[in-house]
Amino acid sequence: MHALATPGAATTSAPPPSRTPAATQQPRRWGWVGRGVRLVTIAAAATAAIVLNTAVNRPAVTLTWADGIDLGPGISVTPAPSWAVGNQGPGWVWLHNAFSTAEMEIKVKPSNGTDPVAVLEGDINNLSNVSTTGLTNVRQLGAPNPIPLQGPNFQQQATVSYNADGTSRSGPLAVQGWFVELLSPSTHQSAFVVFAQNSDASVKADGDAQAMLDSLQ
């Protein structure tokens, strides 16, 4: 197990550096098997993710670094090495790492907002309708941080870290991560991103998540 910066329930995943659907399925159970228990092989991790995500009816597909997943006109995400698609649909995708100790959900959707913080807070408050993660007891750690972007797809970003409860085969599981809203006021598009990891996730998971976030911009 790789310790996070500050162990314990208050631990938070590092937010993305400053440079930088409504799904109708039932909320899924997270792919990891329990706190302090790491799956032994990648194949076992993929199998666990399939079992726990009731919406999945096909094997997870591990993509190469060069592969991209289309989420909208000109918008795609490049999965980090060893990350796999757990499930996807029009405009959204759920990805998980090899051991299913970290997950990322991305949903691209229309948005008439011009304030990324307001759009982000609206999606967080409506989490059960815009996300299939099934997170409960979400506790934001501070106020959302807005920054400008210079990417071709999005011009604004807002980020906030959180702690929450996920689920596993053995019951509730403490997770931490961040919510991100990428916003383009000109095209009226936004991308709502949920990154979550448990205490067994490698420190590499944060870097993987940041790389995937960058690929969206």
C-alpha positions in Angstrom: 0.0 0.0 0.0 1.3 3.5 -0.9 0.5 6.0 1.8 -1.2 9.2 0.8 0.1 12.6 1.9 -2.1 12.7 5.0 -3.3 9.2 6.0 -6.8 8.7 7.5 -10.4 9.6 6.7 -9.5 13.2 6.1 -7.0 12.3 3.3 -7.7 14.0 0.1 -6.4 13.4 -3.4 -4.3 16.2 -4.7 -6.3 18.4 -7.0 -5.2 18.9 -10.6 -2.3 21.4 -11.0 -3.3 25.0 -12.0 -2.1 24.5 -15.6 -4.5 22.8 -16.5 -24.0 12.1 -18.7 -27.2 12.2 -17.4 -26.7 8.5 -17.2 -29.9 6.5 -16.6 -28.2 3.4 -15.2 -28.4 2.4 -11.6 -25.4 3.6 -9.5 -22.6 1.0 -9.7 -20.6 -0.6 -7.0 -17.0 0.4 -7.1 -14.5 -2.0 -8.6 -12.2 -2.4 -5.6 -12.8 -5.2 -3.2 -12.1 -3.5 0.1 -9.8 -1.2 2.1 -6.4 -2.7 2.5 -7.0 -5.5 0.0 -5.4 -5.3 -3.4 -6.4 -7.5 -6.3 -3.5 -9.8 -7.3 -3.7 -9.5 -11.1 -5.0 -7.2 -13.8 -7.3 -9.9 -15.0 -8.8 -10.3 -11.6 -9.3 -6.5 -11.3 -11.2 -6.4 -14.6 -13.4 -9.3 -13.6 -14.2 -7.6 -10.2 -15.1 -4.4 -12.0 -17.5 -6.3 -14.3 -19.1 -8.1 -11.4 -19.6 -4.9 -9.3 -20.8 -2.7 -12.2 -24.2 -4.1 -13.1 -24.4 -2.0 -16.2 -21.4 -3.7 -17.8 -22.2 -6.7 -20.1 -18.8 -7.0 -21.8 -15.2 -7.5 -20.7 -13.3 -4.3 -19.9 -11.0 -3.2 -22.7 -7.5 -2.1 -21.8 -6.4 0.7 -24.2 -3.0 1.8 -25.3 -1.7 5.3 -24.6 -2.4 6.3 -28.2 -6.0 5.4 -28.1 -8.7 8.0 -27.6 -12.4 7.8 -26.7 -14.7 10.2 -28.5 -17.1 12.0 -26.1 -18.4 14.7 -28.4 -17.5 16.8 -31.4 -13.8 17.3 -31.2 -13.7 16.1 -27.6 -12.0 12.9 -26.6 -10.1 11.4 -23.6 -6.9 9.5 -23.9 -6.8 6.8 -21.2 -3.6 6.5 -19.1 -1.5 3.4 -19.7 -3.1 0.3 -18.0 -6.4 2.0 -17.5 -9.4 0.3 -18.9 -13.0 1.1 -20.0 -15.5 -0.2 -17.5 -18.5 1.1 -19.3 -19.4 3.9 -21.7 -22.3 5.5 -23.5 -23.1 8.5 -25.7 -21.0 11.4 -24.3 -19.7 9.6 -21.2 -17.2 7.0 -20.1 -16.1 5.2 -16.9 -12.4 4.2 -16.6 -10.6 2.3 -13.9 -6.9 1.5 -13.3 -5.4 -2.0 -13.3 -6.2 -2.8 -9.7 -9.5 -1.0 -9.6 -8.3 1.1 -6.8 -8.9 4.4 -8.8 -11.7 5.3 -11.1 -12.6 8.3 -13.3 -16.0 9.1 -14.8 -16.4 11.8 -17.5 -19.6 13.1 -18.9 -19.8 15.7 -21.7 -23.1 17.6 -21.8 -24.7 20.9 -22.9 -24.4 23.8 -20.5 -25.6 27.4 -20.9 -23.6 28.5 -17.8 -20.8 31.0 -17.9 -19.4 30.4 -14.4 -17.6 27.1 -14.0 -18.0 27.2 -10.2 -21.7 27.5 -10.5 -21.9 24.7 -13.1 -19.7 22.5 -10.9 -21.7 23.1 -7.8 -24.9 22.3 -9.7 -23.5 19.0 -10.9 -22.3 18.0 -7.4 -25.7 18.9 -5.9 -27.3 16.8 -8.6 -24.7 14.0 -8.4 -27.2 11.1 -8.4 -28.6 12.2 -11.8 -25.4 13.2 -13.6 -23.1 10.4 -12.3 -23.3 6.6 -12.0 -20.6 6.5 -9.3 -23.0 6.0 -6.4 -21.0 8.1 -4.0 -22.7 9.1 -0.8 -21.8 11.3 2.2 -19.8 13.6 -0.1 -17.8 16.2 1.9 -16.2 19.0 -0.1 -12.8 20.1 1.2 -12.9 23.8 0.7 -14.3 26.0 -2.0 -14.1 25.2 -5.8 -11.0 26.7 -7.4 -11.6 28.4 -10.9 -8.8 28.8 -13.4 -8.7 29.8 -17.1 -7.8 27.3 -19.8 -6.2 27.7 -23.2 -7.3 24.4 -24.7 -9.3 24.1 -27.9 -12.3 22.6 -26.3 -12.7 24.3 -22.9 -11.8 27.8 -21.7 -12.6 27.5 -18.0 -12.2 25.0 -15.2 -13.3 24.6 -11.6 -12.0 22.0 -9.2 -12.8 20.9 -5.7 -11.4 18.0 -3.6 -13.7 15.7 -1.6 -14.0 12.8 0.7 -17.0 10.4 0.4 -18.3 6.9 0.9 -18.2 4.3 -2.0 -19.3 0.7 -1.8 -17.5 -2.6 -2.1 -18.4 -6.3 -1.6 -17.6 -5.9 2.1 -19.7 -2.7 2.5 -19.0 1.0 2.7 -15.6 2.1 1.6 -13.8 5.5 2.3 -12.7 7.2 -0.9 -11.2 10.5 -1.8 -10.7 12.5 -5.0 -11.8 15.5 -6.9 -14.6 16.9 -9.0 -13.8 19.0 -12.0 -15.9 21.0 -14.4 -14.5 22.0 -17.8 -16.6 24.7 -19.4 -16.8 26.3 -22.8 -19.2 29.3 -22.7 -18.8 29.7 -26.5 -19.9 26.2 -27.5 -22.2 25.7 -24.5 -20.5 22.5 -23.6 -19.2 21.2 -20.3 -17.4 18.1 -19.0 -18.1 16.9 -15.5 -15.3 14.7 -14.2 -15.3 12.5 -11.1 -12.0 11.1 -9.9 -12.0 8.8 -6.9 -9.5 6.4 -5.3 -9.2 4.3 -2.2 -6.3 4.1 0.3 -4.6 1.4 -1.7 -4.3 3.4 -4.9 -0.7 4.1 -6.0 0.6 7.6 -5.9 0.7 7.2 -9.7 -3.1 7.4 -9.9 -3.1 11.1 -9.4 -0.7 11.6 -12.3 -2.8 9.3 -14.5 -5.9 11.2 -13.7 -4.3 14.5 -14.5 -3.0 13.3 -17.8 -6.5 12.1 -18.8 -8.0 15.4 -17.7 -5.4 17.3 -19.8 -6.3 15.2 -22.8 -9.9 16.5 -22.6 -9.0 20.2 -22.9 
